[in-house]
Amino acid sequence: MKKFNLERIKAFWNGIPEWRIVKKLTAWTKEHSIPGFFKIPIYDVFVFVFNEIRRFDLFTRANSIAYSFFISLLPSLLTLFTLLPFVNKYFLRFLPEGESFSQIMQSEIHKVMPGSVGNQLFLFIKDVTEVERVGLLSFGFILAIYFSSNGMLAMMRSFEKSYTKTFKKRTALRKRMVAVALTGMLSFLLIASVVFIILGKSIINWLSEYIALAGFSTIGVDILRWVAIIFLFYFGISVIYRYGAATYRRFSFFSAGATLATVLSLLTSLAFSFYVDDLGRASTYNKFYGSIASIIILMLWIQFNSLIILIGYELNASIAVNRDLKNQIEDEEKIE
């Protein structure tokens, strides 16, 4: 009975390409493109992505990236937030009355990260931001550069392709320099986004003195918060794709892959937060794994996003390779 059912499932699966609607859809995708695909047929783009995923294990690559970034996470955060005690007196005076940095940071972290993970991350940040530690800053800064650039380096290696018309080779020194530069750019972006989110209410209050914003304050803060989050995701992913990939012709900043990865990352983060918090999974994990449950949840979140970044990158790579191949064929036809 089981063998019969398995054969029926195989026959059903193999027969799907013969369906009339599937044939029509396939024929349509071979003749049409969409914005951002540079007039490359939809069919060609996704066939390339599918073949690349089959050739190179996407999950293994995502696991490698996730591990490297997890190792780099703590020293990076240590450096970034150890800087805060030195600049508190400059920007914390702009906070709304009656609110402290700790209160706002705790609230914002819990809106993005799952509950138990958010609590652990907040306690870590609170500990390193209360006291100025010059020695810790110098030690953490060196560790952050080394480990964070290693995480970016692992991602850049996963971006390498053998299509010589589109991709080029980088020396080991060049790879390290690019990895360090990208890490610095993303760190600056993270700090700027955190400051922007924290000072969101103050910005609205300042604008309300010059513009009629009655009844808009709460909504405005929420809109600004989500704009900052979306901008952080999109800009960060676009920078990684544009400068992390060793291509002769850099990917466009506004690319199909960056858009797909941003949407999937936001949806995955929201769904993951709902699964862990609203469905009570965090308490279940805590019962079985104890204090390391937060680390497990954080690693899963990083792994999901690493997988999404690779999917978006494969989409961009498919468009670039097919575009260059098309241009090469057109040039050869002109010569003939």
C-alpha positions, 0 to 999 in steps of 0.5 A, spaced: 500 500 500 505 504 501 509 503 495 503 504 491 501 511 494 509 513 493 508 511 486 502 515 485 505 521 488 511 520 483 506 520 477 502 526 480 509 530 481 512 528 474 505 529 470 505 537 473 509 539 467 504 536 462 498 540 465 495 545 460 495 551 465 503 549 467 505 549 460 501 556 458 505 559 464 512 556 462 511 559 455 509 566 458 515 566 463 519 564 457 517 570 453 516 576 459 520 579 464 519 584 470 522 590 472 529 589 475 530 583 471 534 587 465 529 584 460 531 577 462 526 572 461 523 570 468 524 562 466 531 563 465 532 567 471 529 562 476 532 556 472 539 558 473 537 560 481 534 552 481 540 549 478 545 553 482 541 551 489 542 544 486 549 544 485 551 548 491 548 546 498 544 552 500 543 550 507 550 548 508 553 555 506 547 558 510 550 554 516 557 556 515 555 564 514 550 563 520 556 560 525 561 565 523 556 571 524 554 568 531 561 568 533 562 575 531 556 578 534 558 578 541 565 582 540 561 587 535 556 588 540 561 589 545 565 594 541 559 598 539 555 599 546 561 600 550 562 607 546 555 609 548 557 611 555 562 616 552 557 619 548 551 619 553 552 626 555 551 628 547 545 625 545 541 622 551 539 629 553 534 629 547 530 623 550 523 625 552 522 627 559 521 621 564 524 616 559 531 613 560 536 610 554 535 603 558 527 603 557 527 605 550 532 600 548 528 595 552 522 596 548 525 597 541 529 590 542 522 586 544 519 589 538 524 586 533 527 580 537 523 574 541 522 575 548 527 571 552 533 573 546 531 580 547 531 580 555 538 577 554 541 582 549 538 587 553 541 585 559 548 585 556 547 592 553 545 595 559 551 592 563 556 595 558 553 601 557 553 604 564 560 604 565 566 607 561 571 602 560 577 604 556 580 597 556 574 593 554 573 598 548 580 597 545 580 589 547 573 589 544 575 593 538 580 588 536 576 582 537 570 585 533 574 587 527 577 580 527 571 576 528 566 581 524 570 581 518 571 573 518 563 573 518 563 577 512 569 574 509 565 567 510 559 570 506 563 573 501 566 566 499 559 564 499 558 569 493 564 566 489 562 564 482 565 560 476 562 564 471 568 568 468 564 573 464 561 576 470 565 574 476 572 576 478 577 573 483 580 577 489 586 576 492 586 574 500 588 581 502 583 585 497 578 580 500 580 582 507 580 589 506 573 589 503 570 585 509 573 590 514 570 596 510 563 592 509 563 591 517 565 598 518 559 601 514 554 596 517 556 598 524 555 605 522 549 604 519 546 600 525 548 605 530 545 611 526 539 606 526 539 605 533 540 613 535 534 614 530 529 609 533 531 612 540 530 619 538 524 618 534 519 621 539 524 627 540 524 628 532 516 628 532 516 633 538 521 638 534 517 637 528 510 639 531 513 646 533 513 648 526 508 643 522 501 641 525 502 634 527 496 634 532 494 627 533 499 624 529 505 623 534 504 616 536 502 614 529 508 618 526 513 615 531 511 608 529 511 610 522 518 612 523 520 606 527 518 602 521 521 606 516 528 606 520 527 598 520 526 597 513 531 602 511 536 598 515 534 591 512 534 594 505 540 598 505 545 593 509 543 587 504 544 592 498 551 594 500 553 587 502 550 585 495 553 591 491 560 591 494 561 583 497 560 580 490 566 580 486 563 582 479 566 586 474 559 590 473 556 591 480 549 590 482 544 595 482 543 598 489 535 597 488 536 590 485 530 584 485 535 580 490 535 586 495 528 587 495 526 580 495 531 579 501 528 585 505 521 582 504 523 575 506 527 578 512 522 582 515 516 577 514 521 571 517 523 576 523 515 577 524 513 570 524 519 568 528 517 573 533 510 571 533 512 563 533 517 564 539 513 569 543 505 569 542 505 561 541 509 560 548 515 557 544 520 561 548 518 558 555 518 551 552 525 551 550 527 554 557 524 548 560 528 543 556 534 547 554 535 552 560 539 558 559 542 556 553 535 557 550 536 564 548 542 562 544 539 557 540 533 561 538 538 567 536 542 562 532 536 560 528 534 567 527 541 568 524 541 562 520 534 563 517 536 570 515 543 568 512 539 563 508 534 569 505 540 573 504 543 567 499 537 566 496 536 574 494 544 573 492 542 567 487 537 571 484 541 577 483 547 573 480 542 569 475 540 576 472 547 578 472 550 572 468 544 571 464 544 579 462 552 578 460 551 572 456 545 575 452 550 581 451 555 576 449 551 573 444 548 579 441 556 582 440 558 575 436 551 576 432 554 583 430 561 581 428 558 575 424 
